[in-house]
């Protein structure tokens, strides 16, 4: 189970109860803690404020005045709670509206558990990065605000982006009105001697891409028109690629005739510290942008997996997107063989701006030759710029001078009810030049992206295999049913001939009985012979009936699913059921069994298919009669409960083992723990289940304390109801 999942509290906002319950079960299986489920927007906001979840799964379409998009906007804007959307609508208009609320991911219903888990992991990591960037911004703002000099920052066009309180006092401009204004308007400078406007040092720093420190003093014309004598120092702000993205300036009230070198040195140190802070903020912003790119790449992988491409095609496509997102010089994927003996490079990405002389595809490594390197990866830990002593020789040959290297494990999630186990199947390597070091969160994202691609492939292959197996199973079922139908009809012909022969033999025996012998001894012998023949004929009759029932059961089971809707009729159970039960009284009496029944209410009337219901009850009572010992009871009850007809057949004196109870509705299954094993065809209860399903009902069995109960729930269709 992932550590992130263990510490994550989730709020589900879904107005369909069954869907919400299914999502909760999936989350709890994956190790998340579901705090609550909300069915509308107002309830979602109230629960979020009270429970403070780490993440919210939000259905875009909610019942009520507040949509999921409205609620997500409130949760993120006011409470900084990340939201992942659940939606069955993927039209452009819906996605455009949802994008305005800065969502952390999308899940299109229905979704797979692997997709759910990966999307939540990415969303949580992105939220953590945003919190880090926000904290850095707050820290930087607080630090700049507490600086001892007036501090002003601009973008690359010289437009104000920040002013600390001292700069506000000095210029007379408030931060909110100064942001977006040209620095020449907010900080107009005039030379002390000529009293003419001069180029602002902030713009010089941007143009020259170097620090500008002006020892002379200038007049700053404040917003109220007053002029203050100041000194001015500015420096460019650069991004990790060395591009100038703005400037930072410091203004000091000064005496043009007295400038202390010690004070200048101190100010220079402060400026350097300030620049380091701004660089830190820029690096954090870059990390966040890369995290968002990885989030988008997950969706790209998901789309690719449904195109039924082969393994190399999807991994190669994913690696290309990842390489471009990270601005890598070169990247590769290496996969292990099934015995973990060797690893081979199967995919690579080469930057267009930094081509390589030759491809590394098919390069092989023997895992046993680099135990320290692979032991670290097998623990699902990434290598941040490993030393040459650790890095495998084939990977060392891929490095150029000045390049940085990162290697992340590729793993597959194996979900079980207890945990999520991760099996490392390979690694992805990334070479960059002049880029800031990647954080742990970023390397985790990279590892998840490639692992998700591999997992999507495995899932796609399993789906294909499952479809093949399902197709084979359907064909097998068709062949089985065709065989049953053919054999059943073929067996009926000789059975019909047997019945005709039996009737003829019975008639012949009765005719011979009418012929009387003259001697008394011959008469006794003749009577004995006729009785023996009658007994044999009775045995043949019973065996014929048994085989005939078998054939009928086979055909009934084969043709129990109609091609047209059932014709329903009104049936008053209190009148119909006694007539059916009466047919079984002679049999149960002969077997010393007690058969009783009860209908509640007395005038219970339903709309049903009469022949199907008759066959269901007949099979249940026949089955109960076979397996109920002498001096035991069979009790049939029918009652109306909550728009359903509940029919129960209870027979005492028998208990079915738990391991057999779940098998009794399977075709041809017969109990092994009863003396009645030889009775029946094993199709009776299977046929009952099919008939019950035809009527829109369900059947189940219970057995304990030497009592077995078969329970059928049928919909109570009132007269005139569809």
Buried (B, 14 or more C-beta within 10 A) or exposed (E): BBEBBEEBBBBBBBBBEEBBEBBBEBBBBBBBBBBBBBBBBBBBBEBBEEEEBBBBBBBBBBEBEBBBBBBBBBBBEEEEBBBBBBBEEEEEEBBEEBEEBEBBBBBBBEBBBBBBBBBBBBBBBBBBBBEBBEEBEEEBBEBBBEBEBBBBBBBEEBBBBBBBBBBBEBBBBEBEEBBEBBBBEBBBBBEEEEEEEBEBBBBBBBBEEEBBBBEEBBBBBBBEEEBBBBBBBBBBBBBBEEEBBBBBBBBBBBEEEEBEEEEBEEBBEBBEEBBEBBBBBBBBBBBBEBBBBBBEBBBBBBEBBEEEBEBBBBBBBBBBBBBBBBBBBBBBBBBBEEEEEBBBBBBBBBBEEBEBEEEBEEBEBEBEEBEEBBEBBBEBBBBBEBEEEEBBEBBEEBBEEEBBBBBBBBBBBEBEEEEBEBEBBBBBBBBBBEBBEBBEBBBBBBBBBBBBBBBBBBBBEEBEEEEEEEEEEEEEEEEEBEEBBEEBEEBBEEBEEBBEEBEEBBEEBEEEBEEEEEEEEEEEEBEEEBEEBBEEBEEBBEEBEEBBBBBBBBBBBBBBEEEEEBEBEEBEBBEBBEEBBEEBEEBBEEBEBEBEBEBEEEEBBBBBBBEBBBBBBBBBBBBBBBBBBEEBBBBBBBBBEEEBBBBBBBBBBBBBEEEBBEEBBEBEBBBEEBEBEEBBBBBBBBBBBBBBEBBEBEBEBEBEEEBBBBBBBBBBBEEEEE
